Amino acid sequence: MNYTGLRWLKDAKLRNRIVEGLGRLRAGLRKKVPAKSDSTLLLATWNIREFGGTKYGGRMTDAMYYIAECMSRFDLIAVQEVRADLRALKEILRLLGRQWDVIFTDVSYADGNNFERLAFVYNTAKVSFTGLAGELVLPSKAATERMSQIARTPFVCGFQVGWAKFNLCTVHIYYGTAKAEEPRRVDEINALANLLAAKAKDYINTSAPVDYSPEHLVLLGDFNIFSRTDATYEAITKNKFEVPTELQKLPTGSNVDQNKFYDQIAFFKQKVGVKNTRAGVFDFFDYVFSDPKEFKGIKGAPTAKSFRQWRTYQMSDHLIMWCEFSVDQTDAYLKSLAEWDGK
C-alpha cells in the first residue's frame, strides 16, 4: 500500500481519522483473512457499489484508502459495478502500489447494463495474466422470451498463480424485481453456466487434467441469489459448477444485512490439484464507517438516520467474499517424475 499521500493531507483531523480507521481495518483483516503465502491464492469477489459514481458527492478520501486496504489483503479480486468514469479505479491502483494491475471491460450500452464495467485487480508479484481476455456473448439459441443477451456481458480472463491456472468468468447478473426467483435472473444464470460448461474445453483440459499443473474454470461475482435453495443457485450447480465446501459452510450471506447469498465463487465440475483451505465473508463495517458521530459536521455527511444507506455508497452494499486455495503442487510434480516411464 502507498500511504505517502496521508502525510500531505493538510487537514490533520481528516488524516488522523483515516489513520485510526486503517488501524482498525488492518487489525480486522489480520483477524478474519489468512496471511498471504507463496503456496496459496487468496481469491475474492466484491461488488463495489457504483464504483466511480457521484451519488452523495462521490467517495470520501477515507473510503478510497479503506477500499484499497481491503483489496491489498488478497492476491486477485473480481470487481463488479465499476462505472464509466475510471478515476476511482485508477486512484485505488495508485494507493495499492506499482506491483498491482487491472484488466477491465468497456462500458456496454445494452439494456439493463447501467453503464457498468467488470474488472480484475491483481498483484503482479504473485499473479500472472495469461493473455486470455474476452466478453461472452450468448448464441441465439440460448435466447428466451425474457432474455436475448445477458444485460451485463460476462468477462473472462486467464491468470496463473504458482502451478495453477485460473480462467475466471466474472458476472453481475440482472436483478430486476426484489423476488428470490426473478425469471430473467434465472434465465441469465442458466444460459451463462450452460454456455461455459459447453465451452469448458476451450479454457481447460477436461479430458486429462494434470494434478501438478491444474487448470480451472471459475464462475464468480454478483449473481443476486437470495438463498441457496433458490432456482438461481440451482442454475449454477445443475450446469456442472460446484461451490467450494468451505464457502457452502458459511452461515451468512454477502449483502450488508448478511441474509442474501448474492455473491458466489463456483468451479467447473470440481477442483483439480488445489484444495480450498478457508473461506469467508469480510464485513468492513465492523471496523470503519460504523459510527455516524465520526463524520458529524463534515460537508455532505448524512444524518444519523440516513447513515446506514450513505455508508454503502462510500464502501459498498456488498461485503467481500473470499476463498483461500493451495496452489503449490511441487510434491505432485515430483511424484509424477518418480512414476514417469521416460516416454
C-alpha positions in Angstrom: 0.0 0.0 0.0 1.1 3.5 -0.8 0.3 5.6 2.3 2.5 8.6 1.3 -0.4 10.8 0.5 -1.6 10.7 4.1 1.5 12.7 5.1 0.5 15.6 2.8 -3.1 15.9 3.9 -3.5 19.5 5.2 -6.5 18.6 7.3 -5.0 16.9 10.4 -8.4 15.8 11.7 -9.0 14.0 8.4 -5.6 12.4 8.4 -6.0 11.2 12.0 -9.4 9.8 11.3 -8.1 7.8 8.3 -5.1 6.6 10.1 -7.2 5.4 13.0 -9.7 3.7 10.6 -6.8 2.0 8.8 -5.5 0.7 12.1 -8.9 -0.9 13.0 -9.4 -2.2 9.4 -5.9 -3.8 9.3 -6.4 -5.5 12.6 -9.7 -6.9 11.4 -8.2 -8.1 8.1 -5.4 -9.9 10.1 -8.0 -11.5 12.3 -10.5 -12.6 9.6 -8.5 -13.2 6.5 -5.4 -15.5 6.3 -2.0 -14.0 5.7 -0.6 -14.2 2.1 1.6 -17.2 1.3 3.6 -18.3 -1.8 1.8 -21.6 -1.6 -1.8 -20.2 -1.6 -4.1 -18.0 -3.6 -6.4 -15.6 -1.9 -9.2 -15.0 -4.4 -12.0 -12.5 -3.7 -15.1 -11.1 -5.4 -16.5 -7.7 -4.5 -19.4 -5.7 -5.9 -18.3 -2.1 -5.0 -21.5 -0.1 -5.2 -21.5 2.4 -8.1 -17.7 2.5 -8.1 -16.8 5.7 -9.9 -20.3 7.2 -9.3 -21.1 10.6 -7.8 -24.1 9.9 -5.5 -23.7 11.8 -2.2 -20.9 13.7 -3.8 -18.8 10.7 -4.6 -16.4 8.8 -2.3 -14.5 10.4 0.6 -10.8 10.1 0.9 -11.4 7.8 3.8 -13.3 5.3 1.7 -10.6 5.2 -1.0 -7.9 4.3 1.5 -10.2 1.7 3.1 -11.2 0.0 -0.2 -7.5 -0.2 -1.2 -6.6 -1.6 2.2 -9.2 -4.3 1.9 -8.0 -5.2 -1.7 -4.4 -5.4 -0.6 -5.1 -8.3 1.7 -5.9 -10.5 -1.4 -4.0 -11.7 -4.4 -6.8 -11.4 -7.1 -10.1 -9.6 -6.8 -13.0 -9.7 -9.3 -14.8 -6.4 -9.1 -18.3 -5.6 -10.2 -20.2 -2.4 -10.7 -17.3 -0.2 -11.9 -18.8 2.8 -13.6 -17.7 4.5 -16.9 -15.6 7.1 -15.0 -12.4 5.2 -14.2 -10.8 7.8 -11.9 -11.8 6.0 -8.7 -10.4 2.7 -10.0 -7.1 4.4 -11.1 -6.9 6.0 -7.6 -7.2 2.6 -6.0 -4.4 1.3 -8.1 -2.2 4.2 -7.1 -2.9 3.5 -3.5 -2.2 -0.2 -3.9 1.2 0.5 -5.4 3.2 -0.3 -8.6 3.0 -4.1 -8.3 -0.8 -4.0 -8.8 -2.6 -4.0 -12.2 -6.1 -4.2 -13.5 -8.0 -5.6 -16.6 -11.5 -4.2 -17.2 -14.2 -4.2 -19.8 -15.6 -1.3 -21.8 -19.0 0.1 -20.9 -21.9 -1.6 -22.6 -24.9 0.2 -23.8 -27.1 -2.9 -23.6 -30.5 -2.6 -21.9 -30.1 -3.2 -18.2 -26.3 -2.7 -18.2 -26.4 0.6 -16.2 -23.2 1.7 -18.0 -21.1 -0.7 -15.8 -17.7 -2.4 -16.3 -16.3 -5.6 -14.8 -12.7 -5.7 -13.7 -10.0 -7.9 -12.2 -7.5 -6.3 -9.9 -4.4 -8.4 -9.2 -1.0 -8.3 -7.6 1.6 -8.9 -10.3 4.2 -10.0 -7.8 2.0 -13.1 -7.3 -0.4 -13.4 -10.2 0.4 -13.5 -13.9 -2.1 -12.6 -16.7 -2.0 -15.4 -19.2 -3.3 -13.3 -22.1 -6.8 -14.7 -22.2 -9.4 -12.0 -22.1 -12.9 -11.7 -23.7 -16.5 -11.0 -23.2 -19.1 -13.8 -23.5 -21.9 -13.4 -26.0 -24.8 -15.9 -25.9 -25.7 -17.8 -29.1 -29.1 -17.0 -30.5 -30.4 -20.5 -29.5 -29.9 -19.5 -25.8 -32.4 -16.7 -26.0 -35.6 -16.9 -24.0 -38.8 -15.0 -24.1 -37.4 -12.7 -21.4 -33.7 -12.6 -22.4 -31.8 -12.3 -25.7 -28.4 -11.5 -24.1 -27.0 -11.2 -20.6 -27.5 -7.5 -19.7 -24.0 -7.0 -18.3 -21.7 -9.0 -20.6 -19.7 -11.6 -18.6 -15.9 -11.1 -18.6 -13.4 -14.0 -18.9 -9.7 -13.6 -18.1 -6.9 -16.1 -17.5 -4.4 -15.9 -14.7 -1.7 -18.2 -13.3 -0.7 -18.5 -9.7 2.2 -20.8 -8.9 1.5 -24.1 -10.6 -2.2 -23.4 -11.1 -4.1 -21.7 -13.9 -7.4 -20.0 -13.2 -9.7 -19.0 -16.0 -12.1 -16.6 -14.3 -15.5 -15.5 -15.6 -16.9 -12.6 -13.5 -20.5 -11.6 -13.7 -23.1 -9.1 -12.5 -26.4 -10.8 -13.1 -29.6 -8.9 -13.7 -31.5 -8.0 -10.6 -34.9 -6.8 -11.8 -37.6 -7.0 -9.1 -36.9 -7.9 -5.4 -38.0 -11.5 -5.9 -35.9 -14.6 -5.0 -36.6 -16.2 -8.3 -36.9 -13.3 -10.7 -37.5 -15.1 -14.1 -34.9 -13.2 -16.2 -32.3 -13.6 -13.4 -32.8 -17.4 -13.5 -32.6 -17.3 -17.3 -29.3 -15.3 -17.3 -27.5 -17.6 -14.8 -28.8 -20.8 -16.5 -27.7 -19.6 -20.0 -24.3 -18.5 -18.8 -23.5 -21.6 -16.8 -24.7 -23.8 -19.6 -22.6 -21.9 -22.2 -19.5 -22.1 -20.0 -20.0 -25.8 -19.4 -20.2 -26.4 -23.1 -17.1 -24.3 -23.8 -15.1 -25.6 -20.8 -12.7 -27.5 -23.1 -11.7 -24.1 -24.7 -10.4 -23.0 -21.3 -9.2 -26.1 -19.6 -8.1 -29.7 -20.4 -11.3 -31.5 -19.4 -10.2 -34.9 -20.8 -6.9 -35.4 -19.0 -6.4 -32.9 -16.1 -2.9 -32.9 -14.6 -2.7 -32.7 -10.8 0.7 -30.9 -10.8 -0.3 -28.3 -13.4 -4.0 -27.8 -12.7 -6.3 -25.7 -14.8 -9.6 -24.3 -13.6 -12.7 -22.6 -15.0 -14.3 -20.4 -12.3 -17.5 -18.6 -12.3 -17.7 -15.8 -9.7 -19.3 -12.4 -9.0 -22.7 -11.0 -8.1 -25.5 -13.4 -9.0 -28.2 -11.7 -7.0 -29.0 -15.1 -5.4 -31.3 -14.8 -2.4 -30.9 -18.3 -1.0 -29.0 -21.5 -1.7 -32.4 -23.2 -2.1 -33.5 -20.9 -5.0 -33.7 -21.8 -8.7 -31.0 -19.1 -9.2 -28.5 -21.1 -7.2 -29.6 -24.4 -8.8 -28.9 -22.8 -12.2 -25.2 -22.8 -11.3 -25.0 -26.3 -9.8 -27.1 -28.1 -12.4 -24.6 -26.9 -15.1 -21.7 -28.8 -13.5 -20.4 -25.9 -11.4 -19.6 -26.6 -7.7 -19.3 -24.1 -4.9 -16.2 -24.9 -2.7 -17.1 -26.8 0.5 -15.7 -24.1 2.8 -18.0 -21.5 1.1 -21.0 -23.7 1.4 -20.4 -23.9 5.2 -20.8 -20.1 5.6 -23.9 -19.5 7.6 -24.5 -15.9 6.4 -24.7 -14.1 3.1 -22.6 -11.4 1.4 -25.0 -8.5 1.5 -24.7 -5.9 4.3 -27.5 -7.5 6.3 -25.9 -10.9 5.6 -29.3 -12.5 4.8 -28.8 -12.9 1.0 -26.3 -15.0 -0.9 -25.8 -12.6 -3.8 -22.1 -13.3 -4.4 -20.7 -16.7 -5.3 -17.5 -18.5 -6.4 -18.0 -21.8 -8.3 -15.6 -24.2 -10.0 -16.5 -26.1 -13.2 -17.1 -29.8 -12.2 -14.5 -29.9 -9.4 -11.2 -28.5 -8.2 -8.2 -30.4 -9.6 -4.9 -30.2 -7.8 -5.9 -27.4 -5.5 -7.6 -27.5 -2.1 -9.9 -24.9 -0.7 -8.5 -24.4 2.8 -10.5 -21.5 4.1 -13.3 -19.1 3.0 -15.2 -16.2 4.4 -17.2 -13.0 4.0 -15.4 -9.9 5.4 -17.6 -7.2 6.9 -15.6 -4.0 6.8 -18.4 -2.1 8.6 -17.2 -3.9 11.8 -14.2 -1.6 11.6 -14.9 1.5 9.5 -17.9 3.7 8.8 -19.5 2.2 11.9 -20.2 5.4 13.9 -22.1 8.3 12.4 -20.7 10.7 15.1 -17.2 10.2 13.5 -18.4 12.2 10.5 -20.6 14.8 12.2 -20.1 18.3 10.8 -18.4 17.1 7.6 -19.8 18.7 4.4 -22.2 16.2 2.8 -22.2 13.9 5.8 -25.5 12.2 6.5 -27.8 12.4 9.4 -27.8 9.6 11.8 -31.0 8.3 10.2 -29.5 8.1 6.7 -26.1 7.0 7.8 -26.5 3.3 7.1 -27.6 4.0 3.5 -24.9 6.7 2.9 -22.1 4.5 4.0 -22.9 1.8 1.4 -22.1 4.5 -1.3 -18.7 5.0 0.5 -17.8 1.3 0.8 -20.5 -0.9 -0.6 -23.8 -2.7 0.0 -21.9 -6.0 -0.7 -19.3 -7.4 1.6 -16.2 -9.2 0.4 -16.4 -12.9 -0.4 -13.1 -14.7 -0.4 -11.5 -18.2 -0.7 -8.1 -19.4 0.0 -6.7 -22.2 -2.2 -3.5 -24.2 -2.1 -1.5 -23.8 -5.3 1.9 -25.4 -4.6 1.9 -28.7 -6.5 5.7 -29.4 -6.1 5.1 -32.7 -4.4 2.6 -33.9 -7.0 5.1 -33.0 -9.8 8.0 -34.8 -8.1 5.8 -37.9 -7.6 4.9 -37.8 -11.3 8.6 -37.8 -12.2 9.2 -40.8 -9.9 6.5 -42.7 -11.8 7.5 -41.5 -15.3 8.5 -44.2 -17.7 10.5 -41.9 -19.9 8.0 -41.8 -22.8 
